């Protein structure tokens, strides 16, 4: 099954935040994109097991978004 995970940059907190509409309870943060990616890879199977999902192969799709305001 495919799960979409979104990484969003929080300018105020200076962290990346991982969330997913497909995985209840997934909310992680880290100052490093790579560290958050690793944390998410470990957390997803655990959360799916806690949410009583059947064990099956996982396809994780990671999407990232970072917005910055710039003055001209």
PDB file with SEQRES, HELIX, SHEET and CRYST1 records, atoms N, CA, C and O in Angstrom:
SEQRES   1 A   72  UNK UNK UNK UNK UNK UNK UNK UNK UNK UNK UNK UNK UNK          
SEQRES   2 A   72  UNK UNK UNK UNK UNK UNK UNK UNK UNK UNK UNK UNK UNK          
SEQRES   3 A   72  UNK UNK UNK UNK UNK UNK UNK UNK UNK UNK UNK UNK UNK          
SEQRES   4 A   72  UNK UNK UNK UNK UNK UNK UNK UNK UNK UNK UNK UNK UNK          
SEQRES   5 A   72  UNK UNK UNK UNK UNK UNK UNK UNK UNK UNK UNK UNK UNK          
SEQRES   6 A   72  UNK UNK UNK UNK UNK UNK UNK                                  
HELIX    1 AA1 UNK A   33  UNK A   50  1                                  18    
SHEET    1 AA1 4 UNK A  27  UNK A  30  0                                        
SHEET    2 AA1 4 UNK A  15  UNK A  19 -1                                        
SHEET    3 AA1 4 UNK A   2  UNK A  10 -1                                        
SHEET    4 AA1 4 UNK A  59  UNK A  65  1                                        
CRYST1    1.000    1.000    1.000  90.00  90.00  90.00 P 1           1          
ATOM      1  N   UNK A   1       0.840  -1.173   0.000  1.00  0.00           N  
ATOM      2  CA  UNK A   1       0.000   0.000   0.000  1.00  0.00           C  
ATOM      3  C   UNK A   1       0.891   1.245   0.000  1.00  0.00           C  
ATOM      4  O   UNK A   1       1.972   1.248   0.589  1.00  0.00           O  
ATOM      5  N   UNK A   2       0.423   2.292  -0.665  1.00  0.00           N  
ATOM      6  CA  UNK A   2       1.188   3.534  -0.741  1.00  0.00           C  
ATOM      7  C   UNK A   2       0.697   4.534   0.305  1.00  0.00           C  
ATOM      8  O   UNK A   2      -0.503   4.718   0.505  1.00  0.00           O  
ATOM      9  N   UNK A   3       1.657   5.166   0.960  1.00  0.00           N  
ATOM     10  CA  UNK A   3       1.369   6.203   1.952  1.00  0.00           C  
ATOM     11  C   UNK A   3       2.123   7.464   1.557  1.00  0.00           C  
ATOM     12  O   UNK A   3       3.307   7.409   1.223  1.00  0.00           O  
ATOM     13  N   UNK A   4       1.443   8.588   1.596  1.00  0.00           N  
ATOM     14  CA  UNK A   4       2.066   9.862   1.251  1.00  0.00           C  
ATOM     15  C   UNK A   4       2.377  10.615   2.529  1.00  0.00           C  
ATOM     16  O   UNK A   4       1.514  10.807   3.386  1.00  0.00           O  
ATOM     17  N   UNK A   5       3.631  11.038   2.640  1.00  0.00           N  
ATOM     18  CA  UNK A   5       4.103  11.767   3.820  1.00  0.00           C  
ATOM     19  C   UNK A   5       4.592  13.127   3.344  1.00  0.00           C  
ATOM     20  O   UNK A   5       5.370  13.226   2.395  1.00  0.00           O  
ATOM     21  N   UNK A   6       4.126  14.167   4.013  1.00  0.00           N  
ATOM     22  CA  UNK A   6       4.486  15.526   3.637  1.00  0.00           C  
ATOM     23  C   UNK A   6       5.440  16.117   4.663  1.00  0.00           C  
ATOM     24  O   UNK A   6       5.171  16.090   5.864  1.00  0.00           O  
ATOM     25  N   UNK A   7       6.551  16.648   4.181  1.00  0.00           N  
ATOM     26  CA  UNK A   7       7.504  17.370   5.015  1.00  0.00           C  
ATOM     27  C   UNK A   7       7.317  18.857   4.724  1.00  0.00           C  
ATOM     28  O   UNK A   7       7.422  19.297   3.578  1.00  0.00           O  
ATOM     29  N   UNK A   8       7.042  19.616   5.769  1.00  0.00           N  
ATOM     30  CA  UNK A   8       6.830  21.060   5.622  1.00  0.00           C  
ATOM     31  C   UNK A   8       7.799  21.797   6.530  1.00  0.00           C  
ATOM     32  O   UNK A   8       7.985  21.421   7.687  1.00  0.00           O  
ATOM     33  N   UNK A   9       8.410  22.839   6.008  1.00  0.00           N  
ATOM     34  CA  UNK A   9       9.346  23.648   6.781  1.00  0.00           C  
ATOM     35  C   UNK A   9       8.573  24.685   7.585  1.00  0.00           C  
ATOM     36  O   UNK A   9       7.736  25.401   7.036  1.00  0.00           O  
ATOM     37  N   UNK A  10       8.851  24.768   8.890  1.00  0.00           N  
ATOM     38  CA  UNK A  10       8.261  25.778   9.771  1.00  0.00           C  
ATOM     39  C   UNK A  10       9.310  26.861  10.008  1.00  0.00           C  
ATOM     40  O   UNK A  10      10.274  26.650  10.743  1.00  0.00           O  
ATOM     41  N   UNK A  11       9.116  28.022   9.379  1.00  0.00           N  
ATOM     42  CA  UNK A  11      10.086  29.112   9.497  1.00  0.00           C  
ATOM     43  C   UNK A  11      10.244  29.625  10.919  1.00  0.00           C  
ATOM     44  O   UNK A  11      11.349  29.983  11.327  1.00  0.00           O  
ATOM     45  N   UNK A  12       9.162  29.666  11.673  1.00  0.00           N  
ATOM     46  CA  UNK A  12       9.222  30.198  13.037  1.00  0.00           C  
ATOM     47  C   UNK A  12      10.013  29.293  13.972  1.00  0.00           C  
ATOM     48  O   UNK A  12      10.806  29.769  14.784  1.00  0.00           O  
ATOM     49  N   UNK A  13       9.796  27.992  13.854  1.00  0.00           N  
ATOM     50  CA  UNK A  13      10.473  27.037  14.738  1.00  0.00           C  
ATOM     51  C   UNK A  13      11.784  26.527  14.150  1.00  0.00           C  
ATOM     52  O   UNK A  13      12.563  25.881  14.851  1.00  0.00           O  
ATOM     53  N   UNK A  14      12.040  26.807  12.875  1.00  0.00           N  
ATOM     54  CA  UNK A  14      13.235  26.322  12.184  1.00  0.00           C  
ATOM     55  C   UNK A  14      13.354  24.799  12.214  1.00  0.00           C  
ATOM     56  O   UNK A  14      14.418  24.250  12.502  1.00  0.00           O  
ATOM     57  N   UNK A  15      12.243  24.129  11.910  1.00  0.00           N  
ATOM     58  CA  UNK A  15      12.227  22.668  11.871  1.00  0.00           C  
ATOM     59  C   UNK A  15      11.403  22.189  10.683  1.00  0.00           C  
ATOM     60  O   UNK A  15      10.527  22.896  10.185  1.00  0.00           O  
ATOM     61  N   UNK A  16      11.706  20.974  10.243  1.00  0.00           N  
ATOM     62  CA  UNK A  16      10.874  20.268   9.287  1.00  0.00           C  
ATOM     63  C   UNK A  16       9.842  19.481  10.080  1.00  0.00           C  
ATOM     64  O   UNK A  16      10.156  18.938  11.139  1.00  0.00           O  
ATOM     65  N   UNK A  17       8.616  19.416   9.580  1.00  0.00           N  
ATOM     66  CA  UNK A  17       7.533  18.680  10.233  1.00  0.00           C  
ATOM     67  C   UNK A  17       6.993  17.642   9.258  1.00  0.00           C  
ATOM     68  O   UNK A  17       6.685  17.961   8.109  1.00  0.00           O  
ATOM     69  N   UNK A  18       6.880  16.407   9.717  1.00  0.00           N  
ATOM     70  CA  UNK A  18       6.335  15.318   8.908  1.00  0.00           C  
ATOM     71  C   UNK A  18       4.912  15.021   9.361  1.00  0.00           C  
ATOM     72  O   UNK A  18       4.658  14.822  10.549  1.00  0.00           O  
ATOM     73  N   UNK A  19       3.981  14.992   8.399  1.00  0.00           N  
ATOM     74  CA  UNK A  19       2.591  14.627   8.673  1.00  0.00           C  
ATOM     75  C   UNK A  19       2.078  13.775   7.519  1.00  0.00           C  
ATOM     76  O   UNK A  19       2.685  13.726   6.449  1.00  0.00           O  
ATOM     77  N   UNK A  20       0.959  13.110   7.749  1.00  0.00           N  
ATOM     78  CA  UNK A  20       0.351  12.304   6.691  1.00  0.00           C  
ATOM     79  C   UNK A  20      -1.132  12.143   6.961  1.00  0.00           C  
ATOM     80  O   UNK A  20      -1.537  11.820   8.078  1.00  0.00           O  
ATOM     81  N   UNK A  21      -1.938  12.367   5.943  1.00  0.00           N  
ATOM     82  CA  UNK A  21      -3.375  12.102   6.045  1.00  0.00           C  
ATOM     83  C   UNK A  21      -3.638  10.600   6.026  1.00  0.00           C  
ATOM     84  O   UNK A  21      -4.702  10.146   6.445  1.00  0.00           O  
ATOM     85  N   UNK A  22      -2.676   9.839   5.543  1.00  0.00           N  
ATOM     86  CA  UNK A  22      -2.828   8.388   5.405  1.00  0.00           C  
ATOM     87  C   UNK A  22      -2.425   7.605   6.658  1.00  0.00           C  
ATOM     88  O   UNK A  22      -2.798   6.443   6.817  1.00  0.00           O  
ATOM     89  N   UNK A  23      -1.662   8.249   7.545  1.00  0.00           N  
ATOM     90  CA  UNK A  23      -1.121   7.543   8.716  1.00  0.00           C  
ATOM     91  C   UNK A  23      -1.528   8.306   9.979  1.00  0.00           C  
ATOM     92  O   UNK A  23      -0.879   9.286  10.344  1.00  0.00           O  
ATOM     93  N   UNK A  24      -2.591   7.866  10.644  1.00  0.00           N  
ATOM     94  CA  UNK A  24      -3.034   8.550  11.863  1.00  0.00           C  
ATOM     95  C   UNK A  24      -1.932   8.599  12.915  1.00  0.00           C  
ATOM     96  O   UNK A  24      -1.268   7.599  13.186  1.00  0.00           O  
ATOM     97  N   UNK A  25      -1.751   9.777  13.500  1.00  0.00           N  
ATOM     98  CA  UNK A  25      -0.778   9.942  14.572  1.00  0.00           C  
ATOM     99  C   UNK A  25       0.609  10.339  14.129  1.00  0.00           C  
ATOM    100  O   UNK A  25       1.473  10.587  14.970  1.00  0.00           O  
ATOM    101  N   UNK A  26       0.850  10.406  12.822  1.00  0.00           N  
ATOM    102  CA  UNK A  26       2.198  10.765  12.367  1.00  0.00           C  
ATOM    103  C   UNK A  26       2.383  12.272  12.433  1.00  0.00           C  
ATOM    104  O   UNK A  26       1.826  13.014  11.624  1.00  0.00           O  
ATOM    105  N   UNK A  27       3.160  12.709  13.393  1.00  0.00           N  
ATOM    106  CA  UNK A  27       3.587  14.105  13.521  1.00  0.00           C  
ATOM    107  C   UNK A  27       4.974  14.061  14.148  1.00  0.00           C  
ATOM    108  O   UNK A  27       5.124  13.790  15.339  1.00  0.00           O  
ATOM    109  N   UNK A  28       5.982  14.330  13.330  1.00  0.00           N  
ATOM    110  CA  UNK A  28       7.372  14.333  13.793  1.00  0.00           C  
ATOM    111  C   UNK A  28       8.017  15.632  13.349  1.00  0.00           C  
ATOM    112  O   UNK A  28       7.577  16.255  12.383  1.00  0.00           O  
ATOM    113  N   UNK A  29       9.067  16.040  14.062  1.00  0.00           N  
ATOM    114  CA  UNK A  29       9.797  17.236  13.645  1.00  0.00           C  
ATOM    115  C   UNK A  29      11.281  17.066  13.883  1.00  0.00           C  
ATOM    116  O   UNK A  29      11.717  16.301  14.744  1.00  0.00           O  
ATOM    117  N   UNK A  30      12.050  17.809  13.089  1.00  0.00           N  
ATOM    118  CA  UNK A  30      13.500  17.790  13.220  1.00  0.00           C  
ATOM    119  C   UNK A  30      14.072  19.005  12.508  1.00  0.00           C  
ATOM    120  O   UNK A  30      13.490  19.494  11.540  1.00  0.00           O  
ATOM    121  N   UNK A  31      15.196  19.485  12.981  1.00  0.00           N  
ATOM    122  CA  UNK A  31      15.882  20.592  12.329  1.00  0.00           C  
ATOM    123  C   UNK A  31      16.594  20.167  11.060  1.00  0.00           C  
ATOM    124  O   UNK A  31      17.005  21.011  10.264  1.00  0.00           O  
ATOM    125  N   UNK A  32      16.743  18.864  10.864  1.00  0.00           N  
ATOM    126  CA  UNK A  32      17.446  18.322   9.699  1.00  0.00           C  
ATOM    127  C   UNK A  32      16.480  17.504   8.845  1.00  0.00           C  
ATOM    128  O   UNK A  32      15.774  16.633   9.354  1.00  0.00           O  
ATOM    129  N   UNK A  33      16.456  17.788   7.553  1.00  0.00           N  
ATOM    130  CA  UNK A  33      15.603  17.038   6.631  1.00  0.00           C  
ATOM    131  C   UNK A  33      15.972  15.558   6.639  1.00  0.00           C  
ATOM    132  O   UNK A  33      15.097  14.698   6.731  1.00  0.00           O  
ATOM    133  N   UNK A  34      17.269  15.263   6.544  1.00  0.00           N  
ATOM    134  CA  UNK A  34      17.721  13.866   6.500  1.00  0.00           C  
ATOM    135  C   UNK A  34      17.394  13.112   7.789  1.00  0.00           C  
ATOM    136  O   UNK A  34      17.002  11.946   7.749  1.00  0.00           O  
ATOM    137  N   UNK A  35      17.557  13.780   8.927  1.00  0.00           N  
ATOM    138  CA  UNK A  35      17.234  13.137  10.200  1.00  0.00           C  
ATOM    139  C   UNK A  35      15.737  12.847  10.289  1.00  0.00           C  
ATOM    140  O   UNK A  35      15.334  11.803  10.799  1.00  0.00           O  
ATOM    141  N   UNK A  36      14.921  13.767   9.794  1.00  0.00           N  
ATOM    142  CA  UNK A  36      13.475  13.549   9.821  1.00  0.00           C  
ATOM    143  C   UNK A  36      13.087  12.397   8.900  1.00  0.00           C  
ATOM    144  O   UNK A  36      12.193  11.616   9.224  1.00  0.00           O  
ATOM    145  N   UNK A  37      13.739  12.293   7.785  1.00  0.00           N  
ATOM    146  CA  UNK A  37      13.484  11.186   6.865  1.00  0.00           C  
ATOM    147  C   UNK A  37      13.750   9.851   7.548  1.00  0.00           C  
ATOM    148  O   UNK A  37      12.940   8.931   7.439  1.00  0.00           O  
ATOM    149  N   UNK A  38      14.863   9.733   8.241  1.00  0.00           N  
ATOM    150  CA  UNK A  38      15.193   8.489   8.959  1.00  0.00           C  
ATOM    151  C   UNK A  38      14.204   8.208  10.084  1.00  0.00           C  
ATOM    152  O   UNK A  38      13.757   7.073  10.246  1.00  0.00           O  
ATOM    153  N   UNK A  39      13.861   9.230  10.859  1.00  0.00           N  
ATOM    154  CA  UNK A  39      12.896   9.054  11.954  1.00  0.00           C  
ATOM    155  C   UNK A  39      11.559   8.577  11.416  1.00  0.00           C  
ATOM    156  O   UNK A  39      10.906   7.719  12.011  1.00  0.00           O  
ATOM    157  N   UNK A  40      11.156   9.142  10.279  1.00  0.00           N  
ATOM    158  CA  UNK A  40       9.871   8.776   9.678  1.00  0.00           C  
ATOM    159  C   UNK A  40       9.884   7.332   9.205  1.00  0.00           C  
ATOM    160  O   UNK A  40       8.899   6.614   9.372  1.00  0.00           O  
ATOM    161  N   UNK A  41      10.985   6.907   8.620  1.00  0.00           N  
ATOM    162  CA  UNK A  41      11.097   5.520   8.145  1.00  0.00           C  
ATOM    163  C   UNK A  41      10.932   4.512   9.283  1.00  0.00           C  
ATOM    164  O   UNK A  41      10.396   3.424   9.070  1.00  0.00           O  
ATOM    165  N   UNK A  42      11.379   4.857  10.468  1.00  0.00           N  
ATOM    166  CA  UNK A  42      11.234   3.968  11.618  1.00  0.00           C  
ATOM    167  C   UNK A  42       9.855   4.080  12.260  1.00  0.00           C  
ATOM    168  O   UNK A  42       9.317   3.083  12.743  1.00  0.00           O  
ATOM    169  N   UNK A  43       9.278   5.274  12.270  1.00  0.00           N  
ATOM    170  CA  UNK A  43       8.003   5.496  12.949  1.00  0.00           C  
ATOM    171  C   UNK A  43       6.804   4.947  12.179  1.00  0.00           C  
ATOM    172  O   UNK A  43       5.847   4.471  12.789  1.00  0.00           O  
ATOM    173  N   UNK A  44       6.843   5.007  10.860  1.00  0.00           N  
ATOM    174  CA  UNK A  44       5.683   4.607  10.060  1.00  0.00           C  
ATOM    175  C   UNK A  44       5.250   3.157  10.316  1.00  0.00           C  
ATOM    176  O   UNK A  44       4.071   2.936  10.589  1.00  0.00           O  
ATOM    177  N   UNK A  45       6.128   2.175  10.244  1.00  0.00           N  
ATOM    178  CA  UNK A  45       5.673   0.797  10.508  1.00  0.00           C  
ATOM    179  C   UNK A  45       5.099   0.629  11.918  1.00  0.00           C  
ATOM    180  O   UNK A  45       4.130  -0.106  12.107  1.00  0.00           O  
ATOM    181  N   UNK A  46       5.687   1.300  12.897  1.00  0.00           N  
ATOM    182  CA  UNK A  46       5.179   1.210  14.263  1.00  0.00           C  
ATOM    183  C   UNK A  46       3.783   1.809  14.374  1.00  0.00           C  
ATOM    184  O   UNK A  46       2.903   1.221  15.001  1.00  0.00           O  
ATOM    185  N   UNK A  47       3.575   2.977  13.767  1.00  0.00           N  
ATOM    186  CA  UNK A  47       2.257   3.610  13.810  1.00  0.00           C  
ATOM    187  C   UNK A  47       1.212   2.771  13.086  1.00  0.00           C  
ATOM    188  O   UNK A  47       0.085   2.638  13.564  1.00  0.00           O  
ATOM    189  N   UNK A  48       1.566   2.216  11.962  1.00  0.00           N  
ATOM    190  CA  UNK A  48       0.615   1.387  11.232  1.00  0.00           C  
ATOM    191  C   UNK A  48       0.243   0.146  12.041  1.00  0.00           C  
ATOM    192  O   UNK A  48      -0.914  -0.276  12.041  1.00  0.00           O  
ATOM    193  N   UNK A  49       1.216  -0.430  12.724  1.00  0.00           N  
ATOM    194  CA  UNK A  49       0.926  -1.588  13.575  1.00  0.00           C  
ATOM    195  C   UNK A  49       0.009  -1.192  14.726  1.00  0.00           C  
ATOM    196  O   UNK A  49      -0.927  -1.923  15.049  1.00  0.00           O  
ATOM    197  N   UNK A  50       0.267  -0.039  15.349  1.00  0.00           N  
ATOM    198  CA  UNK A  50      -0.587   0.435  16.438  1.00  0.00           C  
ATOM    199  C   UNK A  50      -1.999   0.753  15.964  1.00  0.00           C  
ATOM    200  O   UNK A  50      -2.959   0.625  16.724  1.00  0.00           O  
ATOM    201  N   UNK A  51      -2.121   1.166  14.708  1.00  0.00           N  
ATOM    202  CA  UNK A  51      -3.433   1.474  14.138  1.00  0.00           C  
ATOM    203  C   UNK A  51      -4.103   0.236  13.544  1.00  0.00           C  
ATOM    204  O   UNK A  51      -5.102   0.343  12.832  1.00  0.00           O  
ATOM    205  N   UNK A  52      -3.549  -0.935  13.840  1.00  0.00           N  
ATOM    206  CA  UNK A  52      -4.108  -2.229  13.443  1.00  0.00           C  
ATOM    207  C   UNK A  52      -4.144  -2.458  11.943  1.00  0.00           C  
ATOM    208  O   UNK A  52      -5.023  -3.163  11.447  1.00  0.00           O  
ATOM    209  N   UNK A  53      -3.212  -1.878  11.222  1.00  0.00           N  
ATOM    210  CA  UNK A  53      -3.123  -2.167   9.794  1.00  0.00           C  
ATOM    211  C   UNK A  53      -2.497  -3.538   9.594  1.00  0.00           C  
ATOM    212  O   UNK A  53      -1.638  -3.964  10.366  1.00  0.00           O  
ATOM    213  N   UNK A  54      -2.938  -4.216   8.552  1.00  0.00           N  
ATOM    214  CA  UNK A  54      -2.358  -5.525   8.237  1.00  0.00           C  
ATOM    215  C   UNK A  54      -0.935  -5.337   7.730  1.00  0.00           C  
ATOM    216  O   UNK A  54      -0.671  -4.398   6.979  1.00  0.00           O  
ATOM    217  N   UNK A  55      -0.020  -6.206   8.122  1.00  0.00           N  
ATOM    218  CA  UNK A  55       1.338  -6.114   7.594  1.00  0.00           C  
ATOM    219  C   UNK A  55       1.342  -6.397   6.093  1.00  0.00           C  
ATOM    220  O   UNK A  55       0.846  -7.432   5.649  1.00  0.00           O  
ATOM    221  N   UNK A  56       1.886  -5.500   5.340  1.00  0.00           N  
ATOM    222  CA  UNK A  56       2.024  -5.678   3.899  1.00  0.00           C  
ATOM    223  C   UNK A  56       3.155  -4.773   3.440  1.00  0.00           C  
ATOM    224  O   UNK A  56       3.559  -3.869   4.171  1.00  0.00           O  
ATOM    225  N   UNK A  57       3.662  -5.000   2.254  1.00  0.00           N  
ATOM    226  CA  UNK A  57       4.733  -4.120   1.766  1.00  0.00           C  
ATOM    227  C   UNK A  57       4.278  -2.666   1.727  1.00  0.00           C  
ATOM    228  O   UNK A  57       3.142  -2.368   1.361  1.00  0.00           O  
ATOM    229  N   UNK A  58       5.178  -1.771   2.108  1.00  0.00           N  
ATOM    230  CA  UNK A  58       4.859  -0.349   2.150  1.00  0.00           C  
ATOM    231  C   UNK A  58       5.562   0.388   1.027  1.00  0.00           C  
ATOM    232  O   UNK A  58       6.718   0.102   0.715  1.00  0.00           O  
ATOM    233  N   UNK A  59       4.867   1.329   0.425  1.00  0.00           N  
ATOM    234  CA  UNK A  59       5.470   2.252  -0.516  1.00  0.00           C  
ATOM    235  C   UNK A  59       5.279   3.638   0.079  1.00  0.00           C  
ATOM    236  O   UNK A  59       4.156   4.132   0.175  1.00  0.00           O  
ATOM    237  N   UNK A  60       6.381   4.262   0.476  1.00  0.00           N  
ATOM    238  CA  UNK A  60       6.319   5.589   1.075  1.00  0.00           C  
ATOM    239  C   UNK A  60       6.692   6.632   0.037  1.00  0.00           C  
ATOM    240  O   UNK A  60       7.741   6.535  -0.600  1.00  0.00           O  
ATOM    241  N   UNK A  61       5.844   7.617  -0.132  1.00  0.00           N  
ATOM    242  CA  UNK A  61       6.112   8.743  -1.015  1.00  0.00           C  
ATOM    243  C   UNK A  61       6.305   9.964  -0.144  1.00  0.00           C  
ATOM    244  O   UNK A  61       5.416  10.340   0.620  1.00  0.00           O  
ATOM    245  N   UNK A  62       7.488  10.595  -0.261  1.00  0.00           N  
ATOM    246  CA  UNK A  62       7.805  11.774   0.537  1.00  0.00           C  
ATOM    247  C   UNK A  62       7.682  13.013  -0.338  1.00  0.00           C  
ATOM    248  O   UNK A  62       8.259  13.091  -1.422  1.00  0.00           O  
ATOM    249  N   UNK A  63       6.913  13.983   0.159  1.00  0.00           N  
ATOM    250  CA  UNK A  63       6.781  15.274  -0.525  1.00  0.00           C  
ATOM    251  C   UNK A  63       7.268  16.348   0.431  1.00  0.00           C  
ATOM    252  O   UNK A  63       6.970  16.310   1.625  1.00  0.00           O  
ATOM    253  N   UNK A  64       8.020  17.307  -0.099  1.00  0.00           N  
ATOM    254  CA  UNK A  64       8.507  18.376   0.774  1.00  0.00           C  
ATOM    255  C   UNK A  64       8.070  19.722   0.233  1.00  0.00           C  
ATOM    256  O   UNK A  64       7.913  19.929  -0.971  1.00  0.00           O  
ATOM    257  N   UNK A  65       7.883  20.625   1.178  1.00  0.00           N  
ATOM    258  CA  UNK A  65       7.475  21.988   0.830  1.00  0.00           C  
ATOM    259  C   UNK A  65       8.178  22.966   1.754  1.00  0.00           C  
ATOM    260  O   UNK A  65       8.176  22.818   2.976  1.00  0.00           O  
ATOM    261  N   UNK A  66       8.775  23.962   1.135  1.00  0.00           N  
ATOM    262  CA  UNK A  66       9.423  25.014   1.922  1.00  0.00           C  
ATOM    263  C   UNK A  66       9.157  26.333   1.223  1.00  0.00           C  
ATOM    264  O   UNK A  66       9.491  26.504   0.050  1.00  0.00           O  
ATOM    265  N   UNK A  67       8.560  27.256   1.941  1.00  0.00           N  
ATOM    266  CA  UNK A  67       8.255  28.575   1.395  1.00  0.00           C  
ATOM    267  C   UNK A  67       9.053  29.625   2.124  1.00  0.00           C  
ATOM    268  O   UNK A  67       9.226  29.564   3.341  1.00  0.00           O  
ATOM    269  N   UNK A  68       9.537  30.592   1.364  1.00  0.00           N  
ATOM    270  CA  UNK A  68      10.276  31.696   1.958  1.00  0.00           C  
ATOM    271  C   UNK A  68       9.767  32.987   1.342  1.00  0.00           C  
ATOM    272  O   UNK A  68       9.523  33.061   0.138  1.00  0.00           O  
ATOM    273  N   UNK A  69       9.612  33.991   2.168  1.00  0.00           N  
ATOM    274  CA  UNK A  69       9.198  35.303   1.724  1.00  0.00           C  
ATOM    275  C   UNK A  69      10.448  36.136   1.474  1.00  0.00           C  
ATOM    276  O   UNK A  69      11.356  36.184   2.303  1.00  0.00           O  
ATOM    277  N   UNK A  70      10.477  36.790   0.314  1.00  0.00           N  
ATOM    278  CA  UNK A  70      11.643  37.593  -0.045  1.00  0.00           C  
ATOM    279  C   UNK A  70      11.173  38.994  -0.445  1.00  0.00           C  
ATOM    280  O   UNK A  70      10.130  39.157  -1.077  1.00  0.00           O  
ATOM    281  N   UNK A  71      11.943  39.970  -0.073  1.00  0.00           N  
ATOM    282  CA  UNK A  71      11.658  41.346  -0.484  1.00  0.00           C  
ATOM    283  C   UNK A  71      12.450  41.649  -1.743  1.00  0.00           C  
ATOM    284  O   UNK A  71      13.592  41.214  -1.892  1.00  0.00           O  
ATOM    285  N   UNK A  72      11.841  42.389  -2.637  1.00  0.00           N  
ATOM    286  CA  UNK A  72      12.530  42.775  -3.881  1.00  0.00           C  
ATOM    287  C   UNK A  72      13.236  44.082  -3.721  1.00  0.00           C  
ATOM    288  O   UNK A  72      13.867  44.562  -4.662  1.00  0.00           O  
TER     289      UNK A  72                                                      
END                                                                             
